[in-house]
Amino acid sequence: MNDLINIKVIQKDFNGEKKRFVNARELHSWLKVGRDFSTWIKDRINKYDFTENLDYFIAFPQFGDGQKPNKTGRIVDSKID
């Protein structure tokens, strides 16, 4: 269970409240889910009746924030790639 500590938790103001967020892809990887990420996350959103911008939000990395596309077009952290 200590491996959960490796999932980065970000605390930000969200609609005037401090909220904690995790990257769903990191959580999916840590849980070792047998299904692909997109199927898994869509199922979680539907099963638990999540509301976008309330229970979750979709973030797209901005170029110039340490993000860049790799050879396949996938966006990666420039410090890692």
N, CA, C and O atoms as a Maestro MAE file, in Angstrom:
{
 s_m_m2io_version
 :::
 2.0.0
}

f_m_ct {
 s_m_title
 :::
 protein
 m_atom[324] {
  # First column is atom index #
  i_m_mmod_type
  r_m_x_coord
  r_m_y_coord
  r_m_z_coord
  i_m_residue_number
  s_m_chain_name
  s_m_pdb_residue_name
  s_m_pdb_atom_name
  i_m_atomic_number
  :::
  1 25 0.817 -1.200 0.000 1 A "MET " " N  " 7
  2 3 0.000 0.000 0.000 1 A "MET " " CA " 6
  3 2 0.858 1.260 0.000 1 A "MET " " C  " 6
  4 15 0.381 2.326 -0.391 1 A "MET " " O  " 8
  5 25 2.097 1.160 0.426 2 A "ASN " " N  " 7
  6 3 2.978 2.319 0.434 2 A "ASN " " CA " 6
  7 2 3.269 2.835 -0.964 2 A "ASN " " C  " 6
  8 15 3.674 3.987 -1.123 2 A "ASN " " O  " 8
  9 25 3.069 1.997 -1.989 3 A "ASP " " N  " 7
  10 3 3.294 2.429 -3.362 3 A "ASP " " CA " 6
  11 2 2.344 3.552 -3.759 3 A "ASP " " C  " 6
  12 15 2.633 4.301 -4.691 3 A "ASP " " O  " 8
  13 25 1.229 3.679 -3.075 4 A "LEU " " N  " 7
  14 3 0.272 4.735 -3.377 4 A "LEU " " CA " 6
  15 2 0.913 6.103 -3.188 4 A "LEU " " C  " 6
  16 15 0.500 7.076 -3.819 4 A "LEU " " O  " 8
  17 25 1.903 6.181 -2.339 5 A "ILE " " N  " 7
  18 3 2.601 7.434 -2.099 5 A "ILE " " CA " 6
  19 2 3.257 7.940 -3.377 5 A "ILE " " C  " 6
  20 15 3.487 9.141 -3.518 5 A "ILE " " O  " 8
  21 25 3.558 7.046 -4.306 6 A "ASN " " N  " 7
  22 3 4.200 7.442 -5.558 6 A "ASN " " CA " 6
  23 2 3.264 8.169 -6.510 6 A "ASN " " C  " 6
  24 15 3.727 8.733 -7.501 6 A "ASN " " O  " 8
  25 25 1.983 8.175 -6.248 7 A "ILE " " N  " 7
  26 3 1.037 8.911 -7.090 7 A "ILE " " CA " 6
  27 2 1.020 10.357 -6.607 7 A "ILE " " C  " 6
  28 15 0.724 10.638 -5.446 7 A "ILE " " O  " 8
  29 25 1.341 11.260 -7.516 8 A "LYS " " N  " 7
  30 3 1.416 12.669 -7.174 8 A "LYS " " CA " 6
  31 2 0.023 13.232 -6.902 8 A "LYS " " C  " 6
  32 15 -0.886 13.067 -7.716 8 A "LYS " " O  " 8
  33 25 -0.142 13.889 -5.768 9 A "VAL " " N  " 7
  34 3 -1.394 14.544 -5.405 9 A "VAL " " CA " 6
  35 2 -1.165 16.048 -5.499 9 A "VAL " " C  " 6
  36 15 -0.233 16.587 -4.900 9 A "VAL " " O  " 8
  37 25 -2.018 16.707 -6.249 10 A "ILE " " N  " 7
  38 3 -1.913 18.150 -6.443 10 A "ILE " " CA " 6
  39 2 -3.092 18.811 -5.743 10 A "ILE " " C  " 6
  40 15 -4.237 18.394 -5.916 10 A "ILE " " O  " 8
  41 25 -2.811 19.832 -4.961 11 A "GLN " " N  " 7
  42 3 -3.886 20.583 -4.317 11 A "GLN " " CA " 6
  43 2 -3.975 21.949 -4.992 11 A "GLN " " C  " 6
  44 15 -2.990 22.682 -5.079 11 A "GLN " " O  " 8
  45 25 -5.181 22.276 -5.470 12 A "LYS " " N  " 7
  46 3 -5.398 23.553 -6.159 12 A "LYS " " CA " 6
  47 2 -6.734 24.133 -5.751 12 A "LYS " " C  " 6
  48 15 -7.629 23.421 -5.294 12 A "LYS " " O  " 8
  49 25 -6.854 25.447 -5.925 13 A "ASP " " N  " 7
  50 3 -8.150 26.084 -5.751 13 A "ASP " " CA " 6
  51 2 -9.019 25.724 -6.944 13 A "ASP " " C  " 6
  52 15 -8.592 25.849 -8.092 13 A "ASP " " O  " 8
  53 25 -10.218 25.284 -6.675 14 A "PHE " " N  " 7
  54 3 -11.145 24.880 -7.716 14 A "PHE " " CA " 6
  55 2 -12.515 25.402 -7.332 14 A "PHE " " C  " 6
  56 15 -13.112 24.935 -6.362 14 A "PHE " " O  " 8
  57 25 -13.011 26.358 -8.080 15 A "ASN " " N  " 7
  58 3 -14.291 26.999 -7.770 15 A "ASN " " CA " 6
  59 2 -14.322 27.542 -6.343 15 A "ASN " " C  " 6
  60 15 -15.328 27.431 -5.643 15 A "ASN " " O  " 8
  61 25 -13.202 28.131 -5.927 16 A "GLY " " N  " 7
  62 3 -13.133 28.753 -4.614 16 A "GLY " " CA " 6
  63 2 -12.850 27.806 -3.464 16 A "GLY " " C  " 6
  64 15 -12.792 28.247 -2.316 16 A "GLY " " O  " 8
  65 25 -12.674 26.538 -3.728 17 A "GLU " " N  " 7
  66 3 -12.375 25.553 -2.691 17 A "GLU " " CA " 6
  67 2 -11.038 24.885 -3.000 17 A "GLU " " C  " 6
  68 15 -10.660 24.735 -4.162 17 A "GLU " " O  " 8
  69 25 -10.328 24.486 -1.943 18 A "LYS " " N  " 7
  70 3 -9.103 23.722 -2.150 18 A "LYS " " CA " 6
  71 2 -9.481 22.266 -2.360 18 A "LYS " " C  " 6
  72 15 -10.160 21.658 -1.532 18 A "LYS " " O  " 8
  73 25 -9.030 21.717 -3.482 19 A "LYS " " N  " 7
  74 3 -9.341 20.331 -3.841 19 A "LYS " " CA " 6
  75 2 -8.034 19.600 -4.119 19 A "LYS " " C  " 6
  76 15 -7.027 20.206 -4.487 19 A "LYS " " O  " 8
  77 25 -8.075 18.286 -3.936 20 A "ARG " " N  " 7
  78 3 -6.927 17.449 -4.249 20 A "ARG " " CA " 6
  79 2 -7.231 16.659 -5.511 20 A "ARG " " C  " 6
  80 15 -8.335 16.146 -5.693 20 A "ARG " " O  " 8
  81 25 -6.224 16.572 -6.385 21 A "PHE " " N  " 7
  82 3 -6.365 15.883 -7.658 21 A "PHE " " CA " 6
  83 2 -5.223 14.891 -7.843 21 A "PHE " " C  " 6
  84 15 -4.113 15.097 -7.352 21 A "PHE " " O  " 8
  85 25 -5.516 13.824 -8.554 22 A "VAL " " N  " 7
  86 3 -4.474 12.886 -8.985 22 A "VAL " " CA " 6
  87 2 -4.631 12.682 -10.481 22 A "VAL " " C  " 6
  88 15 -5.692 12.938 -11.050 22 A "VAL " " O  " 8
  89 25 -3.576 12.223 -11.100 23 A "ASN " " N  " 7
  90 3 -3.623 11.904 -12.518 23 A "ASN " " CA " 6
  91 2 -4.262 10.528 -12.660 23 A "ASN " " C  " 6
  92 15 -3.751 9.546 -12.121 23 A "ASN " " O  " 8
  93 25 -5.361 10.454 -13.372 24 A "ALA " " N  " 7
  94 3 -6.095 9.191 -13.521 24 A "ALA " " CA " 6
  95 2 -5.249 8.125 -14.202 24 A "ALA " " C  " 6
  96 15 -5.390 6.941 -13.896 24 A "ALA " " O  " 8
  97 25 -4.375 8.521 -15.119 25 A "ARG " " N  " 7
  98 3 -3.499 7.543 -15.776 25 A "ARG " " CA " 6
  99 2 -2.522 6.923 -14.783 25 A "ARG " " C  " 6
  100 15 -2.252 5.723 -14.842 25 A "ARG " " O  " 8
  101 25 -1.989 7.742 -13.866 26 A "GLU " " N  " 7
  102 3 -1.095 7.202 -12.840 26 A "GLU " " CA " 6
  103 2 -1.851 6.236 -11.932 26 A "GLU " " C  " 6
  104 15 -1.331 5.175 -11.587 26 A "GLU " " O  " 8
  105 25 -3.064 6.593 -11.545 27 A "LEU " " N  " 7
  106 3 -3.882 5.725 -10.705 27 A "LEU " " CA " 6
  107 2 -4.185 4.417 -11.417 27 A "LEU " " C  " 6
  108 15 -4.070 3.347 -10.821 27 A "LEU " " O  " 8
  109 25 -4.565 4.489 -12.668 28 A "HIS " " N  " 7
  110 3 -4.848 3.309 -13.487 28 A "HIS " " CA " 6
  111 2 -3.632 2.390 -13.523 28 A "HIS " " C  " 6
  112 15 -3.758 1.176 -13.363 28 A "HIS " " O  " 8
  113 25 -2.474 2.967 -13.731 29 A "SER " " N  " 7
  114 3 -1.233 2.183 -13.772 29 A "SER " " CA " 6
  115 2 -0.955 1.525 -12.426 29 A "SER " " C  " 6
  116 15 -0.600 0.348 -12.373 29 A "SER " " O  " 8
  117 25 -1.113 2.278 -11.338 30 A "TRP " " N  " 7
  118 3 -0.845 1.756 -9.998 30 A "TRP " " CA " 6
  119 2 -1.811 0.619 -9.648 30 A "TRP " " C  " 6
  120 15 -1.415 -0.359 -9.015 30 A "TRP " " O  " 8
  121 25 -3.067 0.747 -10.057 31 A "LEU " " N  " 7
  122 3 -4.063 -0.284 -9.769 31 A "LEU " " CA " 6
  123 2 -3.864 -1.545 -10.606 31 A "LEU " " C  " 6
  124 15 -4.442 -2.592 -10.314 31 A "LEU " " O  " 8
  125 25 -3.034 -1.433 -11.659 32 A "LYS " " N  " 7
  126 3 -2.773 -2.563 -12.557 32 A "LYS " " CA " 6
  127 2 -4.077 -3.116 -13.152 32 A "LYS " " C  " 6
  128 15 -4.318 -4.323 -13.163 32 A "LYS " " O  " 8
  129 25 -4.893 -2.205 -13.636 33 A "VAL " " N  " 7
  130 3 -6.170 -2.549 -14.251 33 A "VAL " " CA " 6
  131 2 -5.898 -3.316 -15.543 33 A "VAL " " C  " 6
  132 15 -4.993 -2.955 -16.295 33 A "VAL " " O  " 8
  133 25 -6.657 -4.352 -15.804 34 A "GLY " " N  " 7
  134 3 -6.449 -5.176 -16.986 34 A "GLY " " CA " 6
  135 2 -6.983 -4.575 -18.274 34 A "GLY " " C  " 6
  136 15 -6.642 -5.052 -19.357 34 A "GLY " " O  " 8
  137 25 -7.811 -3.540 -18.188 35 A "ARG " " N  " 7
  138 3 -8.388 -2.906 -19.382 35 A "ARG " " CA " 6
  139 2 -7.572 -1.676 -19.763 35 A "ARG " " C  " 6
  140 15 -6.833 -1.126 -18.946 35 A "ARG " " O  " 8
  141 25 -7.721 -1.252 -21.027 36 A "ASP " " N  " 7
  142 3 -7.025 -0.044 -21.439 36 A "ASP " " CA " 6
  143 2 -7.603 1.155 -20.685 36 A "ASP " " C  " 6
  144 15 -8.737 1.117 -20.208 36 A "ASP " " O  " 8
  145 25 -6.809 2.209 -20.588 37 A "PHE " " N  " 7
  146 3 -7.176 3.363 -19.779 37 A "PHE " " CA " 6
  147 2 -8.498 3.990 -20.209 37 A "PHE " " C  " 6
  148 15 -9.359 4.249 -19.369 37 A "PHE " " O  " 8
  149 25 -8.672 4.237 -21.517 38 A "SER " " N  " 7
  150 3 -9.873 4.967 -21.958 38 A "SER " " CA " 6
  151 2 -11.157 4.213 -21.617 38 A "SER " " C  " 6
  152 15 -12.148 4.829 -21.223 38 A "SER " " O  " 8
  153 25 -11.149 2.901 -21.762 39 A "THR " " N  " 7
  154 3 -12.322 2.100 -21.398 39 A "THR " " CA " 6
  155 2 -12.563 2.150 -19.897 39 A "THR " " C  " 6
  156 15 -13.694 2.328 -19.444 39 A "THR " " O  " 8
  157 25 -11.496 1.992 -19.137 40 A "TRP " " N  " 7
  158 3 -11.589 1.992 -17.674 40 A "TRP " " CA " 6
  159 2 -12.123 3.316 -17.136 40 A "TRP " " C  " 6
  160 15 -13.033 3.326 -16.306 40 A "TRP " " O  " 8
  161 25 -11.560 4.441 -17.605 41 A "ILE " " N  " 7
  162 3 -11.970 5.731 -17.050 41 A "ILE " " CA " 6
  163 2 -13.409 6.072 -17.444 41 A "ILE " " C  " 6
  164 15 -14.158 6.614 -16.631 41 A "ILE " " O  " 8
  165 25 -13.798 5.763 -18.671 42 A "LYS " " N  " 7
  166 3 -15.188 6.016 -19.083 42 A "LYS " " CA " 6
  167 2 -16.149 5.206 -18.238 42 A "LYS " " C  " 6
  168 15 -17.211 5.704 -17.865 42 A "LYS " " O  " 8
  169 25 -15.793 3.951 -17.925 43 A "ASP " " N  " 7
  170 3 -16.635 3.106 -17.086 43 A "ASP " " CA " 6
  171 2 -16.744 3.663 -15.666 43 A "ASP " " C  " 6
  172 15 -17.825 3.654 -15.077 43 A "ASP " " O  " 8
  173 25 -15.631 4.146 -15.116 44 A "ARG " " N  " 7
  174 3 -15.654 4.731 -13.757 44 A "ARG " " CA " 6
  175 2 -16.539 5.980 -13.732 44 A "ARG " " C  " 6
  176 15 -17.333 6.171 -12.811 44 A "ARG " " O  " 8
  177 25 -16.392 6.820 -14.749 45 A "ILE " " N  " 7
  178 3 -17.189 8.051 -14.805 45 A "ILE " " CA " 6
  179 2 -18.675 7.727 -14.867 45 A "ILE " " C  " 6
  180 15 -19.476 8.349 -14.169 45 A "ILE " " O  " 8
  181 25 -19.048 6.763 -15.694 46 A "ASN " " N  " 7
  182 3 -20.462 6.376 -15.811 46 A "ASN " " CA " 6
  183 2 -20.967 5.642 -14.577 46 A "ASN " " C  " 6
  184 15 -22.052 5.944 -14.078 46 A "ASN " " O  " 8
  185 25 -20.196 4.683 -14.080 47 A "LYS " " N  " 7
  186 3 -20.642 3.875 -12.943 47 A "LYS " " CA " 6
  187 2 -20.892 4.726 -11.700 47 A "LYS " " C  " 6
  188 15 -21.864 4.504 -10.978 47 A "LYS " " O  " 8
  189 25 -20.025 5.691 -11.453 48 A "TYR " " N  " 7
  190 3 -20.147 6.507 -10.247 48 A "TYR " " CA " 6
  191 2 -20.799 7.863 -10.520 48 A "TYR " " C  " 6
  192 15 -20.804 8.740 -9.656 48 A "TYR " " O  " 8
  193 25 -21.350 8.032 -11.732 49 A "ASP " " N  " 7
  194 3 -22.111 9.228 -12.089 49 A "ASP " " CA " 6
  195 2 -21.315 10.515 -11.824 49 A "ASP " " C  " 6
  196 15 -21.849 11.489 -11.292 49 A "ASP " " O  " 8
  197 25 -20.028 10.500 -12.205 50 A "PHE " " N  " 7
  198 3 -19.185 11.672 -12.031 50 A "PHE " " CA " 6
  199 2 -19.670 12.793 -12.934 50 A "PHE " " C  " 6
  200 15 -20.193 12.549 -14.022 50 A "PHE " " O  " 8
  201 25 -19.493 14.016 -12.474 51 A "THR " " N  " 7
  202 3 -19.856 15.200 -13.232 51 A "THR " " CA " 6
  203 2 -18.580 15.953 -13.602 51 A "THR " " C  " 6
  204 15 -17.773 16.304 -12.741 51 A "THR " " O  " 8
  205 25 -18.420 16.194 -14.912 52 A "GLU " " N  " 7
  206 3 -17.236 16.924 -15.369 52 A "GLU " " CA " 6
  207 2 -17.190 18.305 -14.725 52 A "GLU " " C  " 6
  208 15 -18.225 18.953 -14.564 52 A "GLU " " O  " 8
  209 25 -16.007 18.750 -14.360 53 A "ASN " " N  " 7
  210 3 -15.732 20.016 -13.700 53 A "ASN " " CA " 6
  211 2 -16.276 20.087 -12.276 53 A "ASN " " C  " 6
  212 15 -16.265 21.153 -11.661 53 A "ASN " " O  " 8
  213 25 -16.747 18.973 -11.753 54 A "LEU " " N  " 7
  214 3 -17.130 18.886 -10.355 54 A "LEU " " CA " 6
  215 2 -16.345 17.754 -9.696 54 A "LEU " " C  " 6
  216 15 -15.629 17.972 -8.719 54 A "LEU " " O  " 8
  217 25 -16.485 16.547 -10.236 55 A "ASP " " N  " 7
  218 3 -15.773 15.385 -9.714 55 A "ASP " " CA " 6
  219 2 -14.455 15.142 -10.432 55 A "ASP " " C  " 6
  220 15 -13.557 14.501 -9.886 55 A "ASP " " O  " 8
  221 25 -14.338 15.636 -11.622 56 A "TYR " " N  " 7
  222 3 -13.110 15.466 -12.408 56 A "TYR " " CA " 6
  223 2 -13.039 16.573 -13.436 56 A "TYR " " C  " 6
  224 15 -14.042 17.203 -13.770 56 A "TYR " " O  " 8
  225 25 -11.844 16.797 -13.928 57 A "PHE " " N  " 7
  226 3 -11.711 17.705 -15.048 57 A "PHE " " CA " 6
  227 2 -10.660 17.138 -15.994 57 A "PHE " " C  " 6
  228 15 -9.802 16.346 -15.604 57 A "PHE " " O  " 8
  229 25 -10.750 17.557 -17.213 58 A "ILE " " N  " 7
  230 3 -9.828 17.088 -18.230 58 A "ILE " " CA " 6
  231 2 -8.793 18.178 -18.445 58 A "ILE " " C  " 6
  232 15 -9.130 19.315 -18.776 58 A "ILE " " O  " 8
  233 25 -7.541 17.821 -18.255 59 A "ALA " " N  " 7
  234 3 -6.456 18.788 -18.418 59 A "ALA " " CA " 6
  235 2 -5.600 18.381 -19.597 59 A "ALA " " C  " 6
  236 15 -5.243 17.213 -19.748 59 A "ALA " " O  " 8
  237 25 -5.281 19.336 -20.415 60 A "PHE " " N  " 7
  238 3 -4.388 19.112 -21.537 60 A "PHE " " CA " 6
  239 2 -3.120 19.898 -21.268 60 A "PHE " " C  " 6
  240 15 -3.183 21.101 -21.016 60 A "PHE " " O  " 8
  241 25 -1.973 19.245 -21.317 61 A "PRO " " N  " 7
  242 3 -0.727 19.969 -21.065 61 A "PRO " " CA " 6
  243 2 -0.507 21.055 -22.107 61 A "PRO " " C  " 6
  244 15 -0.853 20.900 -23.279 61 A "PRO " " O  " 8
  245 25 0.070 22.144 -21.658 62 A "GLN " " N  " 7
  246 3 0.374 23.254 -22.547 62 A "GLN " " CA " 6
  247 2 1.838 23.167 -22.970 62 A "GLN " " C  " 6
  248 15 2.717 22.941 -22.140 62 A "GLN " " O  " 8
  249 25 2.089 23.344 -24.237 63 A "PHE " " N  " 7
  250 3 3.470 23.390 -24.682 63 A "PHE " " CA " 6
  251 2 4.140 24.586 -24.018 63 A "PHE " " C  " 6
  252 15 3.533 25.646 -23.866 63 A "PHE " " O  " 8
  253 25 5.377 24.409 -23.630 64 A "GLY " " N  " 7
  254 3 6.091 25.464 -22.930 64 A "GLY " " CA " 6
  255 2 6.053 25.250 -21.430 64 A "GLY " " C  " 6
  256 15 6.775 25.927 -20.698 64 A "GLY " " O  " 8
  257 25 5.238 24.337 -20.957 65 A "ASP " " N  " 7
  258 3 5.180 23.990 -19.538 65 A "ASP " " CA " 6
  259 2 5.995 22.735 -19.291 65 A "ASP " " C  " 6
  260 15 5.634 21.913 -18.449 65 A "ASP " " O  " 8
  261 25 7.104 22.581 -20.025 66 A "GLY " " N  " 7
  262 3 7.924 21.391 -19.881 66 A "GLY " " CA " 6
  263 2 7.377 20.211 -20.663 66 A "GLY " " C  " 6
  264 15 7.835 19.084 -20.477 66 A "GLY " " O  " 8
  265 25 6.409 20.449 -21.531 67 A "GLN " " N  " 7
  266 3 5.789 19.384 -22.309 67 A "GLN " " CA " 6
  267 2 6.190 19.533 -23.769 67 A "GLN " " C  " 6
  268 15 6.341 20.650 -24.263 67 A "GLN " " O  " 8
  269 25 6.361 18.420 -24.455 68 A "LYS " " N  " 7
  270 3 6.659 18.447 -25.885 68 A "LYS " " CA " 6
  271 2 6.195 17.145 -26.508 68 A "LYS " " C  " 6
  272 15 6.101 16.130 -25.819 68 A "LYS " " O  " 8
  273 25 5.904 17.158 -27.801 69 A "PRO " " N  " 7
  274 3 5.526 15.898 -28.450 69 A "PRO " " CA " 6
  275 2 6.771 15.060 -28.734 69 A "PRO " " C  " 6
  276 15 7.808 15.598 -29.120 69 A "PRO " " O  " 8
  277 25 6.669 13.739 -28.544 70 A "ASN " " N  " 7
  278 3 7.782 12.872 -28.924 70 A "ASN " " CA " 6
  279 2 7.597 12.457 -30.378 70 A "ASN " " C  " 6
  280 15 6.730 12.995 -31.066 70 A "ASN " " O  " 8
  281 25 8.389 11.520 -30.847 71 A "LYS " " N  " 7
  282 3 8.363 11.123 -32.259 71 A "LYS " " CA " 6
  283 2 7.008 10.585 -32.703 71 A "LYS " " C  " 6
  284 15 6.657 10.686 -33.879 71 A "LYS " " O  " 8
  285 25 6.239 10.010 -31.769 72 A "THR " " N  " 7
  286 3 4.931 9.458 -32.129 72 A "THR " " CA " 6
  287 2 3.820 10.490 -32.027 72 A "THR " " C  " 6
  288 15 2.678 10.208 -32.391 72 A "THR " " O  " 8
  289 25 4.145 11.708 -31.525 73 A "GLY " " N  " 7
  290 3 3.142 12.741 -31.339 73 A "GLY " " CA " 6
  291 2 2.566 12.765 -29.947 73 A "GLY " " C  " 6
  292 15 1.801 13.666 -29.604 73 A "GLY " " O  " 8
  293 25 2.931 11.765 -29.121 74 A "ARG " " N  " 7
  294 3 2.463 11.722 -27.735 74 A "ARG " " CA " 6
  295 2 3.138 12.828 -26.946 74 A "ARG " " C  " 6
  296 15 4.336 13.057 -27.113 74 A "ARG " " O  " 8
  297 25 2.402 13.514 -26.098 75 A "ILE " " N  " 7
  298 3 2.966 14.608 -25.296 75 A "ILE " " CA " 6
  299 2 3.658 14.008 -24.088 75 A "ILE " " C  " 6
  300 15 3.080 13.199 -23.363 75 A "ILE " " O  " 8
  301 25 4.898 14.412 -23.882 76 A "VAL " " N  " 7
  302 3 5.702 13.878 -22.789 76 A "VAL " " CA " 6
  303 2 6.388 15.017 -22.056 76 A "VAL " " C  " 6
  304 15 6.477 16.134 -22.566 76 A "VAL " " O  " 8
  305 25 6.868 14.728 -20.864 77 A "ASP " " N  " 7
  306 3 7.635 15.697 -20.094 77 A "ASP " " CA " 6
  307 2 9.009 15.816 -20.720 77 A "ASP " " C  " 6
  308 15 9.706 14.812 -20.867 77 A "ASP " " O  " 8
  309 25 9.409 17.009 -21.089 78 A "SER " " N  " 7
  310 3 10.680 17.202 -21.787 78 A "SER " " CA " 6
  311 2 11.874 16.833 -20.923 78 A "SER " " C  " 6
  312 15 12.954 16.565 -21.450 78 A "SER " " O  " 8
  313 25 11.703 16.813 -19.610 79 A "LYS " " N  " 7
  314 3 12.797 16.452 -18.717 79 A "LYS " " CA " 6
  315 2 13.050 14.947 -18.719 79 A "LYS " " C  " 6
  316 15 14.136 14.494 -18.356 79 A "LYS " " O  " 8
  317 25 12.037 14.168 -19.133 80 A "ILE " " N  " 7
  318 3 12.129 12.726 -19.121 80 A "ILE " " CA " 6
  319 2 12.532 12.190 -20.485 80 A "ILE " " C  " 6
  320 15 13.355 11.279 -20.579 80 A "ILE " " O  " 8
  321 25 11.962 12.747 -21.534 81 A "ASP " " N  " 7
  322 3 12.147 12.225 -22.895 81 A "ASP " " CA " 6
  323 2 13.481 12.606 -23.478 81 A "ASP " " C  " 6
  324 15 13.785 12.242 -24.614 81 A "ASP " " O  " 8
  :::
 }
 m_bond[323] {
  # First column is bond index #
  i_m_from
  i_m_to
  i_m_order
  :::
  1 1 2 1
  2 2 3 1
  3 3 4 2
  4 3 5 1
  5 5 6 1
  6 6 7 1
  7 7 8 2
  8 7 9 1
  9 9 10 1
  10 10 11 1
  11 11 12 2
  12 11 13 1
  13 13 14 1
  14 14 15 1
  15 15 16 2
  16 15 17 1
  17 17 18 1
  18 18 19 1
  19 19 20 2
  20 19 21 1
  21 21 22 1
  22 22 23 1
  23 23 24 2
  24 23 25 1
  25 25 26 1
  26 26 27 1
  27 27 28 2
  28 27 29 1
  29 29 30 1
  30 30 31 1
  31 31 32 2
  32 31 33 1
  33 33 34 1
  34 34 35 1
  35 35 36 2
  36 35 37 1
  37 37 38 1
  38 38 39 1
  39 39 40 2
  40 39 41 1
  41 41 42 1
  42 42 43 1
  43 43 44 2
  44 43 45 1
  45 45 46 1
  46 46 47 1
  47 47 48 2
  48 47 49 1
  49 49 50 1
  50 50 51 1
  51 51 52 2
  52 51 53 1
  53 53 54 1
  54 54 55 1
  55 55 56 2
  56 55 57 1
  57 57 58 1
  58 58 59 1
  59 59 60 2
  60 59 61 1
  61 61 62 1
  62 62 63 1
  63 63 64 2
  64 63 65 1
  65 65 66 1
  66 66 67 1
  67 67 68 2
  68 67 69 1
  69 69 70 1
  70 70 71 1
  71 71 72 2
  72 71 73 1
  73 73 74 1
  74 74 75 1
  75 75 76 2
  76 75 77 1
  77 77 78 1
  78 78 79 1
  79 79 80 2
  80 79 81 1
  81 81 82 1
  82 82 83 1
  83 83 84 2
  84 83 85 1
  85 85 86 1
  86 86 87 1
  87 87 88 2
  88 87 89 1
  89 89 90 1
  90 90 91 1
  91 91 92 2
  92 91 93 1
  93 93 94 1
  94 94 95 1
  95 95 96 2
  96 95 97 1
  97 97 98 1
  98 98 99 1
  99 99 100 2
  100 99 101 1
  101 101 102 1
  102 102 103 1
  103 103 104 2
  104 103 105 1
  105 105 106 1
  106 106 107 1
  107 107 108 2
  108 107 109 1
  109 109 110 1
  110 110 111 1
  111 111 112 2
  112 111 113 1
  113 113 114 1
  114 114 115 1
  115 115 116 2
  116 115 117 1
  117 117 118 1
  118 118 119 1
  119 119 120 2
  120 119 121 1
  121 121 122 1
  122 122 123 1
  123 123 124 2
  124 123 125 1
  125 125 126 1
  126 126 127 1
  127 127 128 2
  128 127 129 1
  129 129 130 1
  130 130 131 1
  131 131 132 2
  132 131 133 1
  133 133 134 1
  134 134 135 1
  135 135 136 2
  136 135 137 1
  137 137 138 1
  138 138 139 1
  139 139 140 2
  140 139 141 1
  141 141 142 1
  142 142 143 1
  143 143 144 2
  144 143 145 1
  145 145 146 1
  146 146 147 1
  147 147 148 2
  148 147 149 1
  149 149 150 1
  150 150 151 1
  151 151 152 2
  152 151 153 1
  153 153 154 1
  154 154 155 1
  155 155 156 2
  156 155 157 1
  157 157 158 1
  158 158 159 1
  159 159 160 2
  160 159 161 1
  161 161 162 1
  162 162 163 1
  163 163 164 2
  164 163 165 1
  165 165 166 1
  166 166 167 1
  167 167 168 2
  168 167 169 1
  169 169 170 1
  170 170 171 1
  171 171 172 2
  172 171 173 1
  173 173 174 1
  174 174 175 1
  175 175 176 2
  176 175 177 1
  177 177 178 1
  178 178 179 1
  179 179 180 2
  180 179 181 1
  181 181 182 1
  182 182 183 1
  183 183 184 2
  184 183 185 1
  185 185 186 1
  186 186 187 1
  187 187 188 2
  188 187 189 1
  189 189 190 1
  190 190 191 1
  191 191 192 2
  192 191 193 1
  193 193 194 1
  194 194 195 1
  195 195 196 2
  196 195 197 1
  197 197 198 1
  198 198 199 1
  199 199 200 2
  200 199 201 1
  201 201 202 1
  202 202 203 1
  203 203 204 2
  204 203 205 1
  205 205 206 1
  206 206 207 1
  207 207 208 2
  208 207 209 1
  209 209 210 1
  210 210 211 1
  211 211 212 2
  212 211 213 1
  213 213 214 1
  214 214 215 1
  215 215 216 2
  216 215 217 1
  217 217 218 1
  218 218 219 1
  219 219 220 2
  220 219 221 1
  221 221 222 1
  222 222 223 1
  223 223 224 2
  224 223 225 1
  225 225 226 1
  226 226 227 1
  227 227 228 2
  228 227 229 1
  229 229 230 1
  230 230 231 1
  231 231 232 2
  232 231 233 1
  233 233 234 1
  234 234 235 1
  235 235 236 2
  236 235 237 1
  237 237 238 1
  238 238 239 1
  239 239 240 2
  240 239 241 1
  241 241 242 1
  242 242 243 1
  243 243 244 2
  244 243 245 1
  245 245 246 1
  246 246 247 1
  247 247 248 2
  248 247 249 1
  249 249 250 1
  250 250 251 1
  251 251 252 2
  252 251 253 1
  253 253 254 1
  254 254 255 1
  255 255 256 2
  256 255 257 1
  257 257 258 1
  258 258 259 1
  259 259 260 2
  260 259 261 1
  261 261 262 1
  262 262 263 1
  263 263 264 2
  264 263 265 1
  265 265 266 1
  266 266 267 1
  267 267 268 2
  268 267 269 1
  269 269 270 1
  270 270 271 1
  271 271 272 2
  272 271 273 1
  273 273 274 1
  274 274 275 1
  275 275 276 2
  276 275 277 1
  277 277 278 1
  278 278 279 1
  279 279 280 2
  280 279 281 1
  281 281 282 1
  282 282 283 1
  283 283 284 2
  284 283 285 1
  285 285 286 1
  286 286 287 1
  287 287 288 2
  288 287 289 1
  289 289 290 1
  290 290 291 1
  291 291 292 2
  292 291 293 1
  293 293 294 1
  294 294 295 1
  295 295 296 2
  296 295 297 1
  297 297 298 1
  298 298 299 1
  299 299 300 2
  300 299 301 1
  301 301 302 1
  302 302 303 1
  303 303 304 2
  304 303 305 1
  305 305 306 1
  306 306 307 1
  307 307 308 2
  308 307 309 1
  309 309 310 1
  310 310 311 1
  311 311 312 2
  312 311 313 1
  313 313 314 1
  314 314 315 1
  315 315 316 2
  316 315 317 1
  317 317 318 1
  318 318 319 1
  319 319 320 2
  320 319 321 1
  321 321 322 1
  322 322 323 1
  323 323 324 2
  :::
 }
}
